[in-house]
Amino acid sequence: MAFAAQLDKAAMEDIARHRVMATAHENAAKCLEAGKPHDICGKQLQVECKGIAIGKFCGMKHQH
């Protein structure tokens, strides 16, 4: 990615955080698809996002 060379350190760190959050959310979706309870999948999401995102739901809030 040629544009990445122009990004500063803060932008690169932000990109990395988004990727961690995206992976954690994808894993939560797969957990739910496997038929596991929402509270188990939510706890997994919290563990994977610890220190990365704001809030209990890894930076994502929606209705349940």
One Martini backbone bead per residue (centre of mass of N, CA, C, O) as a GRO file, in nm:
protein
   64
    1MET     BB    1   0.087   0.043   0.030
    2ALA     BB    2   0.161   0.360  -0.054
    3PHE     BB    3   0.001   0.538   0.151
    4ALA     BB    4   0.123   0.427   0.422
    5ALA     BB    5   0.392   0.594   0.407
    6GLN     BB    6   0.223   0.872   0.484
    7LEU     BB    7   0.166   0.774   0.757
    8ASP     BB    8   0.148   0.807   1.076
    9LYS     BB    9   0.179   0.662   1.375
   10ALA     BB   10  -0.113   0.712   1.476
   11ALA     BB   11  -0.254   0.593   1.229
   12MET     BB   12  -0.131   0.309   1.250
   13GLU     BB   13  -0.246   0.249   1.533
   14ASP     BB   14  -0.543   0.278   1.453
   15ILE     BB   15  -0.547   0.053   1.245
   16ALA     BB   16  -0.469  -0.173   1.440
   17ARG     BB   17  -0.715  -0.144   1.627
   18HIS     BB   18  -0.929  -0.205   1.415
   19ARG     BB   19  -0.832  -0.492   1.356
   20VAL     BB   20  -0.875  -0.607   1.637
   21MET     BB   21  -1.177  -0.543   1.654
   22ALA     BB   22  -1.264  -0.699   1.402
   23THR     BB   23  -1.172  -0.975   1.499
   24ALA     BB   24  -1.340  -0.983   1.759
   25HIS     BB   25  -1.616  -0.958   1.614
   26GLU     BB   26  -1.590  -1.207   1.437
   27ASN     BB   27  -1.561  -1.406   1.673
   28ALA     BB   28  -1.837  -1.342   1.797
   29ALA     BB   29  -2.004  -1.432   1.555
   30LYS     BB   30  -1.902  -1.725   1.553
   31CYS     BB   31  -1.998  -1.793   1.833
   32LEU     BB   32  -2.300  -1.749   1.775
   33GLU     BB   33  -2.317  -1.946   1.532
   34ALA     BB   34  -2.243  -2.195   1.733
   35GLY     BB   35  -2.461  -2.145   1.983
   36LYS     BB   36  -2.366  -1.960   2.183
   37PRO     BB   37  -2.396  -1.762   2.431
   38HIS     BB   38  -2.391  -1.426   2.464
   39ASP     BB   39  -2.223  -1.410   2.729
   40ILE     BB   40  -1.981  -1.568   2.625
   41CYS     BB   41  -1.918  -1.395   2.373
   42GLY     BB   42  -1.888  -1.128   2.529
   43LYS     BB   43  -1.646  -1.213   2.702
   44GLN     BB   44  -1.459  -1.268   2.468
   45LEU     BB   45  -1.464  -0.982   2.356
   46GLN     BB   46  -1.345  -0.844   2.607
   47VAL     BB   47  -1.074  -0.988   2.603
   48GLU     BB   48  -0.983  -0.911   2.305
   49CYS     BB   49  -1.030  -0.578   2.376
   50LYS     BB   50  -0.844  -0.523   2.587
   51GLY     BB   51  -0.715  -0.194   2.563
   52ILE     BB   52  -0.858  -0.089   2.283
   53ALA     BB   53  -1.152  -0.028   2.370
   54ILE     BB   54  -1.450   0.123   2.441
   55GLY     BB   55  -1.601  -0.053   2.649
   56LYS     BB   56  -1.776  -0.357   2.678
   57PHE     BB   57  -1.823  -0.372   2.332
   58CYS     BB   58  -1.582  -0.278   2.158
   59GLY     BB   59  -1.714   0.000   2.040
   60MET     BB   60  -2.007  -0.152   2.041
   61LYS     BB   61  -2.349  -0.059   2.001
   62HIS     BB   62  -2.653  -0.253   2.055
   63GLN     BB   63  -2.925  -0.431   2.025
   64HIS     BB   64  -3.098  -0.712   2.236
   0.00000   0.00000   0.00000
